[in-house]
Amino acid sequence: MERDEFAGLLPHRGAMSLLDRVLDWDEGRLVAESARHLDGDMPLRRGGRLSAICGAEFALQAAAVHGGLRGGGVGRPGYLATLRDVRLYRARLDEAGIGVLRIEVIMEHGDERALSYAMRVEGELGDLILEGRAMVLFAS
């Protein structure tokens, strides 16, 4: 699934729309990929660098797409409530050799109030960059 097919499920537009494509999804998980971290005009860059913690934003956007796909294409407004157990295995997302990012989110809990996801961001060769958990609360 290409970006134009899921763009309406993302809370961001333009340069902050970070996912290039969805490779696979089902009720419990979504796998996406992106090369946006390689763009020199990436808005999350600071001082020309892109910290690995920004991988969490890629994963949160994958979770937003997953939630929208599960809801039949209707995304609900939500807010990041927590990031937990986050581990960074690289300092930067724009390090040489990372290549295209593979982003996987696995829904651990979901109800009308919140969704909780495990998240992983890997480089093109399978090297782990970031893993952790996130909870999104829905606006009432």
N, C-alpha and C positions, 0 to 999 in steps of 0.2 A: 504494500500500500504506500503510495507516494505522498509527499507533503500536502499537496493540494486536496487530497482525499480526507485528511484528518485535521487540517489547519483550523477549522471551525471549533474543534474540541479543545484547543490550546488557549490559555489565558493571555498569551502574548502574540504579537504580530511583528512582521518585518524582521529586523536583525535579531530580535530576541526569541524568535521561533527557532528552536535549536535542533529539532529532529529532522532528518532527511527522509527517512522511510521507516515503516513498520515491517519487520520481517515475518513476525508470527505473533498470534495472540489467541487466547482462549479465555474462559471465564476467570481463571486464576492467575494469569500472567501475560506479560507482553514483552517482546524483544524488538528493539529498534536499533538503528544505527545513525551515525552522524559524523560528518567531517567539518562541521561548523567551527569546532575548536581550532582549526587550522587557519581560519580567516583572520587576516591582519586587522580587520575592522570589527572584530567580535566585541560587543559592548561590555562584556564582563572582564575584559583585559584591564589591568592596572599597571601603568608603567611599561606597557608593551608585553606584559607577561600574563599568563592565564593559570591561576592556581588550581591545583587538583580538586580543591573543595568545590569548585564550580561544577564538577561532575555531578554533584547532588542536584543542581538545577536541571541538568539533562535528565536525570532519573525522575525528578518530580514532574517534568513535562511528559515523560513516558507514562507515569501514573495517571496524569490528567487525561491523556488519550485513552488509556485503558478504561478508566471510569466512564468516559463518554461512550466508548464502544459497548461497554457492558450495559449502559443505559439506553441503548438504541440510538445513539448519535446525539443525545441530549446531555451536555456537560453541565454539572451543577457548580455554582461558584463555591470555592472552598479556600481555606487558609491553612498554611503550614503551621501546625501546632508544635511538633517536636521533630528533631533529628536525634537519633540515639545510636549508640554503638558504631559510630562512624570511624572507619579506619582508612587512612590514606597510605597507599603503597608507593606513590610517586609524589614529588613536590609540585609538578606542573603538568597540565594537560597538553601543553604545546611542546613537550620535550621531543627531541628527534626519535624517530622509530616507533612512535605510538600508532600512527596511521589512523584509520577509521575507527571510531569508538563503537563498541557494542554495549548497549544499555539494556539491562534486564530488570524488570520489576515483578515481584511476586506478591499478590494480595494475601495478607495474613489474617485480616479481619475486615469486615465491612458491614455496616448497617446504615440506617437513614441519617445518622449523626456524623459518622466518621469512616474513613478508610485507613488501614495501616498496611504499609508495604515494606518488604525487604527489597533492597536495591543493590545492584552490582554494575560497575562500569569497568569494562575491559578494553585493552588495546586490540588492534587488528590481529596480533599474533596470540591473543588469549592471555596476555599479562594483566593481572588484576591491578586496577588503579584506585578504585574506591569501593567500599561496601558499607552497608549500614541499614538503618531502618528509619522510616518517616511515617508520621501520622498527619492526615489532613482532616480538618473539621469543616463541616459544611455550614454555610450561612443559614440562619434560621428563617 
